[in-house]
């Protein structure tokens, strides 16, 4: 079949993400071209026959979930019976029904309760629908039918099943893209079903079956050398596709989306509520398949190790064992979505229909992490157990998210190409005014980063461990500045009391808004005075020097720091000074409930003064950034 190129590099996504309220998107299917009138008419007739057949079958309870199977064995349990059962008349009868449902292409449709006996009229309708070529691997279709027929064939020796089995296997081989992936439906249809489909383990089910065929395992011994060879080649291509699809972020491999683009391998959306994401469910099936490979090479070992590490990082530490189905692909924020395509961060925000009819959360990785991975790791990665708790001690940011406000600090500038971009204390800004070097240090501590471009909500804050607000805007910096308001103060205070870590970085007089910002700071006993200390002229860096530093975890291993034009602080209980020069307080901390607040009257850790391009070599601002955030991340919930 015509297929996408196999020579594609793994998709690399930028990080961190700027989180913004989602807007509905409309996905329109492309229109078919080149079909002549007669072909279109034939297609309509076939579709009508299929529809009539489906209506008849549904009326008589053959659709999945309707009626009671005659044998008491449901189709969903058909592969979990005793060996002797597959010799029974009942198993033979079901096998006959399964063969009736097989399409001319060799595959099967989904959602059919195969254990029910069709009537004479229903069988006639099925003969018409069999001429429909389209079949699927969705919801276990085709792979389940092949495994069932193989079990019956192995138990009975009834060769009448063999032709149907081989036809089904050839269907799977034909459906594979040249790059190793499988679409959800084949022959191909319009829309998202063309994507490489990991959703509900569709592609993994195919690969596990083909691996069993290649190995001649158990009931698959009937396959000949040629078919086993073809299956082995398909498995190898499938593995290459899996490795190409694994999402790489900041140079680190993570997990997989439920669907990936069939040409670029990029993560792709499916139904309106199935947005681009990293999957806490499908990733598990992929990892289990990769761990089946008998002699994994370094690339496969790295893929498994990286995915397991990601599953550990995103696990909800407050509700083990629990994972989300979907995680934001750049920030790892768990999210849900409705049929309007809007991303949400709380189940309560979904309609009742979506809230109750989809598996948003589950314990899918639990047995993988507690049983399967340790056994695999002891054999193939003896010196690299990503589950070791010691890593959490050395990397206090593992599993934690540092959010940078872009709502109260919302500055934009024109680009040379005519567009506009955010700047001034942002993760992505690599100029002197950016926080890109600070972001890299936070990443080295194991934490993830995101930017929040709207007013804080309890749902958004609840997904974050550290929240940084820096240099709130004045009207001269933003034409319509967002000022701190009472609702935001209430939400932030509640989040801190529950265990969040708030970082407040102001600026000197004339360069930051203080009146509204102080309504938040005073909740924790802190007031920014809006003055200016350490007024450095030119390269007189010693004017902004502080050394020696007090014995505090925020300055562990730090000898000397540089700050410039700093607003001093006034403190009342429970706030206390961390750094002061005489009576002038420059940095402070405050406790509130289970949480912590750190305040400084200067953005301080921006790129211009983070390395020694400008600062003399005896300044330790980069080391201070590491010490500060090691302390803050250790204090986060």
C-alpha positions in Angstrom: 0.0 0.0 0.0 1.1 3.6 -0.4 2.7 4.6 2.9 4.5 7.4 4.6 8.3 7.5 4.6 10.1 5.3 7.0 13.0 7.6 7.2 11.8 10.1 9.8 13.4 11.4 12.9 11.7 11.2 16.3 9.5 14.2 17.0 11.2 16.8 19.3 8.9 19.1 21.2 9.9 22.4 22.8 9.6 22.8 26.5 8.5 24.5 28.6 4.9 25.1 27.4 3.0 28.3 27.8 -0.3 27.2 29.3 -3.3 29.1 27.9 -7.0 28.6 28.0 -7.9 26.2 25.1 -10.1 27.3 22.3 -12.4 24.9 20.4 -11.0 23.6 17.2 -13.0 22.1 14.3 -11.4 19.2 12.5 -12.9 18.7 9.0 -12.3 15.5 7.1 -10.8 15.9 3.7 -13.1 15.3 0.7 -12.4 12.3 -1.5 -11.3 13.0 -5.0 -11.1 11.0 -8.2 -14.0 8.5 -7.6 -16.2 8.1 -10.6 -20.0 8.0 -10.4 -20.3 4.2 -10.7 -17.7 3.6 -8.0 -19.5 6.1 -5.7 -22.8 4.4 -6.4 -21.4 0.9 -5.6 -19.9 2.3 -2.4 -23.3 3.7 -1.4 -25.0 0.4 -2.1 -22.4 -1.5 0.0 -22.8 1.0 2.8 -26.6 0.6 2.7 -26.2 -3.2 2.9 -23.8 -2.9 5.8 -26.3 -0.6 7.6 -29.2 -3.0 7.0 -27.0 -5.9 8.3 -26.0 -3.9 11.4 -29.6 -3.0 12.1 -30.7 -6.6 11.9 -27.8 -7.8 14.1 -28.5 -5.1 16.7 -32.2 -6.1 16.7 -31.3 -9.6 17.5 -28.7 -8.7 20.1 -25.5 -9.4 18.2 -24.0 -6.0 18.9 -21.5 -5.9 21.7 -23.1 -5.5 25.1 -26.6 -6.6 24.1 -28.3 -9.9 24.9 -27.0 -12.9 26.7 -24.5 -15.2 25.0 -25.9 -18.7 24.6 -22.9 -20.4 26.3 -22.6 -18.0 29.2 -19.2 -17.0 27.8 -19.0 -13.5 26.6 -16.8 -12.5 23.7 -14.7 -10.4 26.0 -13.8 -13.6 27.9 -13.3 -15.8 24.9 -9.5 -16.0 25.2 -9.5 -16.9 28.9 -11.1 -20.3 28.8 -9.6 -23.7 29.6 -7.8 -25.6 26.8 -10.5 -28.3 26.8 -13.3 -25.7 26.2 -11.9 -24.8 22.8 -12.6 -28.5 21.7 -16.3 -28.1 22.6 -19.2 -27.8 20.2 -19.9 -24.4 21.7 -16.4 -23.1 20.8 -16.7 -24.6 17.2 -20.1 -22.9 16.8 -18.6 -19.5 17.9 -15.7 -20.1 15.5 -18.2 -20.5 12.7 -19.9 -17.2 13.7 -16.5 -15.5 13.8 -15.7 -16.6 10.3 -19.1 -15.3 9.1 -18.1 -11.8 10.3 -14.8 -11.8 8.5 -14.6 -9.1 5.8 -13.3 -9.8 2.3 -10.2 -7.8 3.2 -9.4 -10.4 5.9 -10.1 -8.3 8.9 -13.1 -7.9 11.2 -15.4 -5.1 12.4 -15.5 -4.1 16.0 -18.2 -4.2 18.7 -19.8 -7.5 17.9 -20.9 -10.1 20.5 -19.6 -13.1 18.5 -20.9 -15.7 21.0 -24.5 -15.3 19.9 -25.9 -17.5 17.1 -27.1 -15.6 14.1 -30.4 -16.6 12.6 -30.8 -17.6 8.9 -31.8 -14.1 7.9 -28.9 -12.6 9.9 -26.5 -14.9 8.2 -27.7 -13.7 4.8 -27.2 -10.1 5.9 -23.7 -11.0 7.1 -22.9 -12.5 3.6 -23.7 -9.1 2.1 -21.7 -7.1 4.7 -18.7 -9.4 4.2 -18.2 -7.8 0.8 -17.4 -4.5 2.7 -13.6 -4.3 2.8 -13.1 -2.0 5.7 -12.0 -3.6 9.0 -10.2 -2.4 12.1 -7.8 -3.2 14.9 -9.7 -0.9 17.3 -11.0 -2.3 20.6 -9.2 -5.6 20.1 -10.9 -6.3 16.7 -9.2 -8.7 14.3 -6.4 -9.6 16.7 -9.0 -11.2 19.1 -10.7 -13.1 16.3 -7.4 -14.5 15.0 -6.3 -15.6 18.5 -9.7 -17.3 19.1 -9.7 -19.1 15.8 -6.1 -20.2 16.4 -7.0 -21.7 19.8 -9.9 -23.6 18.3 -7.7 -24.8 15.4 -5.0 -25.9 17.8 -7.5 -27.7 20.0 -9.5 -29.4 17.3 -7.2 -29.7 14.2 -10.2 -28.5 12.1 -8.4 -27.3 9.0 -11.5 -25.3 7.9 -10.2 -22.5 10.2 -6.8 -22.3 8.6 -7.8 -20.3 5.5 -9.6 -17.7 7.6 -6.6 -17.4 10.0 -4.1 -16.9 7.2 -6.4 -14.4 5.6 -6.6 -12.4 8.8 -2.9 -12.4 9.4 -2.3 -11.3 5.8 -4.7 -8.4 6.5 -2.6 -7.2 9.4 0.6 -7.4 7.3 -1.0 -5.5 4.5 -2.4 -2.8 6.8 1.1 -1.9 8.1 2.6 1.4 6.9 6.0 1.3 5.4 7.3 3.2 8.4 6.1 0.4 10.7 2.9 1.8 12.1 -0.7 0.7 11.8 -3.8 2.8 11.1 -6.9 2.2 13.1 -8.9 1.1 10.0 -7.8 -0.5 6.8 -8.4 0.0 4.0 -7.8 3.6 5.0 -10.6 6.0 5.8 -10.8 9.7 6.3 -9.9 11.5 9.5 -7.9 10.6 12.6 -8.2 6.8 12.0 -5.3 7.1 9.5 -3.0 8.0 12.4 -0.6 5.5 13.8 -2.9 4.2 16.5 -1.7 3.2 20.0 -5.0 4.1 21.5 -6.6 1.2 23.5 -3.4 -0.8 22.7 -4.5 -1.3 19.0 -1.0 -1.4 17.5 0.5 -3.2 20.5 -2.1 -5.9 20.2 -1.1 -6.4 16.6 2.6 -6.5 17.5 2.1 -9.0 20.3 0.2 -11.3 18.0 2.8 -11.0 15.2 5.6 -11.7 17.7 3.8 -14.9 18.7 3.4 -15.8 15.1 7.1 -15.1 14.4 8.1 -17.3 17.3 5.6 -20.0 16.4 4.3 -19.7 20.0 1.6 -22.1 21.3 -1.4 -22.1 19.0 0.5 -20.1 16.4 2.6 -23.2 15.4 0.3 -23.7 12.4 2.0 -20.8 10.5 4.7 -21.7 8.0 8.2 -20.3 7.6 7.2 -17.7 5.1 4.5 -16.2 7.3 6.7 -16.3 10.3 9.4 -14.5 8.4 7.0 -11.8 7.3 5.6 -11.5 10.8 9.2 -11.0 12.2 9.9 -8.3 9.6 6.7 -6.5 10.5 7.6 -6.7 14.2 11.0 -5.1 13.6 9.4 -2.3 11.6 6.9 -1.8 14.3 9.6 -1.5 16.9 11.4 1.1 14.8 8.1 3.0 14.5 7.6 2.9 18.3 11.1 4.3 18.9 10.5 7.1 16.4 7.2 8.1 18.0 8.5 8.3 21.6 8.3 12.0 22.5 11.6 13.7 23.3 11.5 16.8 25.5 14.5 18.9 26.4 16.6 16.1 24.9 15.0 13.5 27.2 12.7 10.7 26.0 9.4 10.6 27.8 6.2 8.6 26.7 3.8 8.2 23.8 0.6 9.9 22.6 -2.4 7.7 21.9 -2.0 8.5 18.2 0.9 9.8 16.1 0.9 11.4 12.7 1.4 8.7 10.0 3.9 10.8 8.1 5.8 12.9 10.8 5.4 10.7 13.9 4.3 13.8 15.7 1.6 13.3 18.5 -1.8 13.8 17.0 -5.4 14.2 18.2 -8.3 11.9 17.6 -11.9 12.4 18.8 -12.8 15.9 20.1 -11.9 15.0 23.7 -8.8 13.0 22.8 -6.3 15.8 22.5 -2.6 15.7 21.8 -1.0 14.4 25.1 1.3 12.0 26.7 -0.7 8.9 27.7 -0.5 7.3 31.2 -2.4 4.3 29.8 -1.1 3.5 26.3 2.5 4.1 27.3 2.1 1.1 29.6 1.1 -1.3 26.8 4.0 -0.1 24.7 6.6 -0.5 27.4 5.3 -4.0 28.2 5.7 -5.0 24.5 9.2 -3.6 24.4 10.1 -5.6 27.5 9.1 -8.7 25.6 11.9 -8.3 23.1 14.3 -11.2 23.9 17.6 -9.3 23.3 16.9 -5.6 23.5 19.5 -3.3 22.1 20.6 0.0 23.7 17.9 2.0 22.0 15.1 -0.2 23.3 16.6 -0.2 26.8 16.8 3.5 26.8 13.2 3.8 25.6 11.9 1.5 28.4 14.0 3.3 31.0 12.9 6.7 29.9 9.2 5.8 29.8 9.3 4.1 33.2 11.1 7.1 34.7 8.3 9.3 33.2 5.6 7.2 34.7 7.2 7.5 38.1 7.5 11.2 37.8 3.9 11.9 36.8 2.3 9.6 39.3 0.1 11.4 41.8 2.1 11.1 45.0 -1.0 12.2 47.0 -3.2 9.4 45.7 -1.2 6.4 44.8 -1.5 4.3 42.7 -3.2 6.8 40.3 -2.3 8.1 36.9 -4.1 10.3 34.4 -5.1 9.1 30.9 -3.8 12.4 29.4 -0.9 14.6 30.4 0.0 17.9 28.8 2.7 17.1 26.3 5.1 19.8 27.5 4.3 20.4 31.2 2.9 17.0 32.2 -0.1 18.6 33.8 -2.9 16.0 33.9 -6.0 17.2 32.1 -9.4 16.1 30.8 -11.5 17.4 27.9 -15.0 17.5 26.6 -16.5 17.2 23.1 -15.9 21.0 22.6 -12.1 20.2 22.4 -11.4 22.5 25.4 -8.7 21.3 27.8 -9.7 21.3 31.4 -8.0 20.5 34.7 -10.8 19.2 36.9 -13.4 16.4 36.3 -16.1 18.6 37.8 -15.7 20.9 34.7 -16.8 18.1 32.3 -20.3 17.3 31.2 -21.9 14.4 32.9 -21.7 12.4 29.7 -17.9 12.7 29.4 -17.2 12.6 33.1 -18.9 9.2 33.5 -18.2 7.5 30.1 -14.5 7.6 29.8 -11.5 6.3 31.7 -9.8 9.5 32.7 -7.8 8.0 35.6 -6.5 4.6 36.5 -3.8 2.4 38.0 -2.6 1.1 34.6 1.2 1.3 35.4 1.0 -0.2 38.8 1.8 -3.8 38.1 4.4 -2.7 35.4 6.3 -0.7 38.0 6.0 -3.1 40.9 6.4 -6.5 39.2 7.3 -6.5 35.5 9.9 -3.6 35.3 12.0 -4.8 38.3 12.3 -8.2 36.8 13.2 -6.8 33.4 15.6 -4.2 34.8 17.5 -6.8 36.9 18.4 -8.5 33.6 18.9 -5.7 31.1 19.7 -2.6 33.1 21.3 -3.9 36.3 23.0 -0.6 37.2 20.2 1.7 36.3 17.1 1.2 38.3 15.0 4.3 37.7 12.8 3.4 40.6 15.5 3.8 43.2 14.4 6.3 45.8 17.9 7.7 46.1 17.4 9.6 42.9 14.6 11.6 44.6 17.1 12.6 47.3 19.7 13.9 44.8 17.1 15.4 42.5 14.5 17.2 44.7 12.5 18.3 41.7 11.6 14.8 40.4 7.8 14.7 39.9 7.4 18.4 40.6 6.3 21.3 38.4 7.6 24.8 38.6 5.2 27.3 37.1 6.2 30.8 35.9 3.5 33.5 35.8 2.9 35.2 32.5 -0.3 37.0 33.5 0.8 39.6 36.0 4.1 39.9 34.0 2.8 40.1 30.4 5.3 42.0 28.3 5.5 41.7 24.5 7.9 43.1 21.8 8.0 43.2 18.1 10.1 40.8 16.1 12.1 41.6 13.0 9.7 39.4 10.9 6.8 41.5 11.9 5.4 39.2 14.6 5.3 39.7 18.3 6.8 37.6 21.1 6.8 37.5 24.9 9.9 38.6 26.7 11.3 39.8 30.0 11.7 37.1 32.6 10.3 34.2 30.5 11.7 30.6 30.2 12.3 30.9 26.5 14.0 34.3 26.5 17.7 33.7 26.0 18.6 37.4 26.0 19.9 39.2 29.0 16.4 39.8 30.3 15.3 36.1 30.2 15.1 33.2 32.6 16.4 30.5 30.2 19.5 29.8 32.4 17.4 29.6 35.5 15.0 27.2 33.8 18.0 25.0 32.8 19.1 24.8 36.4 15.6 23.9 37.6 15.6 21.2 34.9 18.9 19.8 36.2 17.2 19.4 39.6 14.7 17.1 38.0 11.7 19.5 37.9 9.5 20.3 35.0 8.6 23.8 34.0 5.5 25.5 32.6 4.3 29.1 32.1 0.8 30.1 33.1 -0.7 32.9 31.0 -4.0 33.5 32.8 -5.1 34.4 36.3 -4.4 31.6 38.7 -7.1 29.1 39.4 -7.2 26.4 42.1 -7.1 23.7 39.4 -4.0 25.1 37.7 -2.2 25.9 41.0 -3.1 22.4 42.3 -1.0 20.9 39.5 2.0 23.0 40.4 4.5 22.7 43.2 6.3 26.0 42.8 4.7 29.2 41.5 6.9 32.2 40.5 5.5 35.7 40.1 8.1 38.2 38.9 8.0 41.9 38.2 4.3 42.6 37.9 3.5 45.1 35.1 3.1 48.8 35.2 1.0 50.6 32.5 4.3 51.7 30.8 5.2 48.0 30.3 1.8 46.6 29.2 -1.0 48.7 27.8 -3.6 46.8 29.8 -1.7 45.4 32.8 -3.2 42.6 34.9 -3.2 43.7 38.5 -3.3 41.4 41.5 -6.9 41.1 42.6 -8.7 39.7 45.7 -9.8 36.5 44.1 -6.3 35.7 42.9 -5.0 36.5 46.4 -7.5 34.1 48.0 -6.6 31.3 45.6 -2.9 31.7 46.0 -3.1 31.8 49.8 -5.3 28.7 49.8 -2.8 26.9 47.6 0.2 27.9 49.7 -1.6 26.7 52.9 -2.1 23.3 51.2 1.6 22.9 50.6 2.5 25.1 47.6 5.7 27.1 47.4 5.3 30.7 46.2 8.2 32.8 44.9 7.6 36.6 44.7 10.3 38.6 42.8 9.6 42.3 42.6 11.8 45.1 41.3 12.9 48.5 42.3 10.8 51.7 42.3 9.5 52.7 38.9 10.0 49.2 37.4 7.3 47.1 39.1 3.7 47.5 40.4 3.6 47.4 44.2 0.2 48.5 45.5 -1.7 45.5 44.2 1.2 43.1 44.5 1.5 43.9 48.2 -2.1 42.8 48.8 -0.7 39.3 48.2 2.6 39.8 50.0 0.9 41.1 53.2 -1.1 37.9 53.5 2.3 36.3 54.5 3.6 39.2 56.6 5.7 40.8 53.8 5.6 44.3 52.2 7.7 45.4 49.3 8.8 48.9 50.1 9.2 50.1 46.5 12.6 51.7 47.1 16.0 50.9 45.5 19.1 49.4 47.1 22.4 48.4 45.5 22.3 51.0 42.8 25.1 49.8 40.6 26.7 52.2 38.1 28.4 50.6 35.1 30.7 47.8 36.0 30.9 48.7 39.7 29.7 45.2 40.6 31.0 45.3 44.2 28.2 47.8 44.9 25.7 44.9 44.4 27.8 42.3 46.2 26.8 40.4 49.3 29.4 38.3 51.1 29.6 36.3 53.3 26.1 34.9 53.2 24.1 33.6 56.1 24.0 30.0 57.1 20.8 29.1 55.3 19.8 26.2 52.9 19.0 28.8 50.3 22.7 29.8 50.1 24.3 26.3 50.6 27.8 26.3 49.1 27.4 29.9 47.9 30.2 32.4 48.7 29.1 35.7 47.0 26.0 37.0 45.1 25.1 40.0 43.1 21.8 41.9 43.2 21.0 45.2 41.6 18.5 47.9 42.4 16.6 45.9 45.0 13.3 46.8 46.7 13.7 46.3 50.5 11.2 44.4 52.5 9.2 45.2 55.7 8.3 42.1 57.7 5.8 41.1 60.4 5.2 37.6 61.8 5.3 35.0 60.5 7.8 36.3 57.9 11.5 36.4 58.8 14.6 37.7 57.1 16.9 35.4 55.1 19.2 38.1 53.9 19.6 41.5 55.4 22.2 44.3 55.4 21.9 45.9 58.8 18.2 46.8 59.2 17.5 46.5 55.5 15.9 43.2 54.6 16.6 42.1 51.0 15.2 38.5 51.1 12.6 36.8 53.3 10.7 33.6 53.9 7.3 33.0 55.4 5.4 29.9 56.4 1.6 29.5 55.9 0.0 26.2 56.7 1.9 23.5 55.0 3.5 25.9 52.4 6.4 28.3 52.0 6.8 31.8 50.6 10.1 33.3 49.4 10.3 37.0 48.6 13.0 39.2 47.1 12.8 42.7 45.7 14.7 41.9 42.5 14.2 39.5 39.6 17.8 38.7 40.5 18.4 35.4 38.6 17.9 36.6 35.0 20.5 35.7 32.3 22.5 38.9 32.4 23.9 38.1 35.8 23.7 34.3 35.9 27.1 33.5 34.4 30.4 35.3 34.1 29.9 37.0 30.8 29.5 40.2 32.8 30.0 39.3 36.4 33.6 38.7 37.7 34.5 35.1 38.4 34.1 35.3 42.2 30.3 35.9 42.0 28.1 32.7 42.5 24.7 33.7 41.1 24.4 30.5 39.1 25.3 28.4 42.1 22.9 30.5 44.2 20.1 29.7 41.8 20.7 26.0 42.2 20.9 26.3 46.0 17.7 28.4 46.2 15.6 26.1 44.1 17.0 22.9 45.6 15.7 24.3 48.9 12.4 25.4 47.5 11.8 22.1 45.7 12.6 20.1 48.8 10.0 22.1 50.7 7.3 21.6 48.1 4.7 19.1 49.1 
